[in-house]
Amino acid sequence: MIECGKQRFRSLKELLAEVRKENKGAISCLYSLMTHYCYPSVKAYVLRWGRPEADAEDFFQEAFLVLFTKIREGKFKLQALARQPYTGQLCAYIMQTVKNLLRKAVRWENRPPVLPEEQTATQDEMEYLSYLFREFLLEMEAPCREMLISRYFRKHTLPEIGKGHNPKIGAKAARKALSQCIQYLLSKVNQALDQGREKRKLELVALNTVQEMEEPCRSLLNMFYSNEKKWTMEEIANALDYKNANVAKVAKGDCMKKLHLKIARKLSEEPKNQGL
């Protein structure tokens, strides 16, 4: 028997049936039950993320509205053969909804920022970085030099680069070798820059390039390099639905390789009036 003030319901199934009819008393009763049984877990989960209790309340209320809508539309049904009791099934649905809402909030907060003028590299700065990129590229030993020239200035595909490699390699191996060469080249460019604004030039190019990347790399790199909050790999994994921190770490490595490839492409295209 479920008692809520003057109203009584013989079972949770009967209560949900009345909720489906939009019985205000039943809706109020269900909210009270969920607050009592589910909210403590929701609050603990949200607080573990370093969020204020007000966020826990907001997420809980929004999750309850989602649950109410599903019940009203007949899309939520209690499972008699489930391991969880009926109350547990309702709480599990609310908790999963809260997790989804929290992840969306985290992604929104780490959306690509609109960068002010002083946070973007100027044309002169891009030309200087391009000059350094080309100079260090020409000083590199083969096969890195030839691979980079083939890719960015002769516009060869990865299979074509692999065939021209000595010995011949496949496209996958060519991409891996190219990524390693680019990482070394960009480190040489970074070392050549002075501290302060000049050192910031390459960082600004990287920051802008991150915002041009597709998801989930854009959110992952924004979170990892955020100046506002120090994200652990476990938190990133939870926010972006990776299985665990190790999987997120591997994904970060792949995203960094893609970032380096995009930066290299940008620097190889500037200035446009010069050839190689």
N, C-alpha and C positions, 0 to 999 in steps of 0.2 A: 504493500500500500504506500502510495506517495501522497503526502499531505503538504499543501502549500496554502497557508492561511485557511480560508473556508472551503477551498476546493480540494477534492480528493480524487485520486486516480488509482485504479486497481493495479496498474502495471506501467512500466515505461513505454510499452507498446501503445497502450491506451493514451498516454500523455502525448506521444508523437502523432497519434491519429487526430487528436484535438488540435495540435499545432498545425497539422496539415489543413485543418478547417479554418485556420487563422483565429482560433479562440484566444482572445487576449490574455485571459487568465492562464491558459496552458503555456502560452509563449513566455509569460512572466515567470511561471513555475520552472520551465526548462532553463531559462537564463539563470535563475537562482541555483538550480542544481549544478549547472556547468561552472558557475562561479565557485561553488563550494568544492567540487571534485576536481575541476580541470585548471582553474586559474593559478593555484600555487605552483604547478609544474610549468605553466607558461611563464609566470613571473621569474622563476629560477632560471629558465632557459634564456630569457631575454637579458637578464642581469649578467649572466655569464659572458655575454657579448659586450659588456661594458655599457649597455644602454640604460637610460633612466627608467624608473618604474612607470612613469607616464606612458612610455612606449609600450610596455607590457600591457597596460590597460587598453591602449588604442588597438594594438594587434589582436588582443583577446576579443574585443567588441566587434572588430571587423571580421574575425574568424567566425564568431557566433552568427553574424549576419549571413555569411556564406553558408553555414550549416543550416540555418533557418530556411534559406532560399531552396537548398537542396531538398529539405524535408517537405516544404510546401509544394514543390514541383514533383514530389514522389520519386526523386532520384537518390534518396538516401534510405537504405533499409538495414535494419539490424539483422545480423547473421547468427542464427541459432546455433550453428555448428562451429562458430569461431571460438578460439581459445580464450579471447577476452570476454569479460562480462559485458552486458549491454552498455553500462555506464562507461566502461573502459573503451568501448568502440567509439562512443561519442567523443570522449576526451582525445583519443588517438587521432580522430579526424580533425579536431580543433588544433591539436598540436602540430600536425602536418601542415595545416593551413597557415598557422603562425610562422612556421619555418620558411614556407614559401614567401610569405609577406616580408619577413625579415631579409631574406636574400634579395628580393626585389628592391627593398629600401637601400641595402648596401650597394647594389649595382647602380642605383640612381644617384646615390651620394658620390660614387666614384665614376660618374659619367664624364665624358670628355669636357674639360673646362673651355670656356671661351677665353682665349689668351689675349691679354692686352698687348698693345703695340710693342712695349718694352720687353715682352716675353717671347718675341719671335725674332729669329735671326734676320738681319737686314740683307739686302741684295749684295752689298759690299762684303759682308761677313760670309755669306754663302760662297761668293767668288774666292775669298781667301781660303776657306775650307776646301773648296774644289781644287785650288792650286796645290795645297798641301797633299791632298788625296792623290793627285796625278804625279806629283814629284816623288812621293814615297812608293807609289805603284811602280814607277819606272826603275826604282832602285832595288826592287824585290828580285829575288832569284827565281829562275825558272824551276818548276812549272807554274808557280803562283802568278807570276807576271803575265805569262801567256794566257792562263785561264781567265784572269780578270779582264784583260784586254779583249779576249774573245767574247766574254759574256756581256760586258758593259759598253764596249765601243764598236765591236763588230756585230753585236746583237745575235750571237750564236746561241742555239738552244743547248740545254744540258746534254742531250744525247750527242750533239755535234761536238761539244767540248770533250766528252768522254772518248769519242773516236779519235780526236786529235791529241789525246794524252798519250804519253809514252811511259809505260805500256798502256794499251787501251783499257778503259774502265767503263762501267755502266753509268746511266744517268744518276742513280741513287748515290753511287760513290763519288761522282763528279760534284753533286750538290754538297756532300759532306766536305770534300776537299776545298770547294769554293768557299764554304762557310768558314772554315778554319783560316783560309787566306785572308778573308775579309776581316775577321776578328783581329788578326795580327796587324793588318794595315790600319784599321781604325785606332788600335792602341798606339801605333806610331804617330798618327795624326794628333791624338790626344796628348801624347808626351811632348810634342812640339809646341803646344799652346802654353802661353804664360798663365799665371793664376789670375783670378778676378774675372772681369768681363770676357777676356779672350778665352779663358778656360770654359766659360759658360757657353760659348758659341756652339760647341758640339753638343752640349747638354740640351740646348734649346732645339737644335735640329732633331735630336732623339725624342724629346718631349712632344714636339709637333708630329713626328712620325708615328709615335704610339697612338695618338688620337686618330690617325688615318687607318689604323689596323682594324681588322674584323674581330668580332667576339669569338671566343672568350679571351683572346690575347690582349685586347685593349683593356678590359677590366682587370685582368690578372696583373699586367705590368703597372697599371695605374695604382693598384692596391699595394703591390710589392715595393714600389718606389715612392709611395705617398709620404709627404713631409708632415701631414697632419696626424697620422696614426701609424704606429709600427705594427703591421700585420704579420702574424706568424703564418707559416705555410698551412698549419692546421685550420686556422680561421679562413684562409683563402679557399682551402678545400671545401669547407662547409658552405661558404658563401656562393661558390661557383659550381657546387654539386660534383666535385671530384670525389673519388672513392676514399682517399686518404691523403695525408700530407706528402707522402712519397710520390703519388701519382701527380699531385699538383706541382711538385718540384720538377718532375720530368717535363710536364707541360710548360713550365716557366722556361726551361732550357730550350725547348722547341720554339717558343715565342721569341726568345732572345735571338735565336738564329734568324728568324724571319725579320726581326727588327733590324739586325745588322745588314741583311740583304737589301732591305728597303732604303736604309741610310746610304749604303754604297751606291744604289741606283740614283738617288738624289744628287749625291756629290759628283757622280760621273756625268750628270747632265748639265752641270753648271761649271763655267759659263757656256752658254750655247753657241757662242761665236768662235769657239776654239775647237780645233780638231786634235786628234792624237795620231 
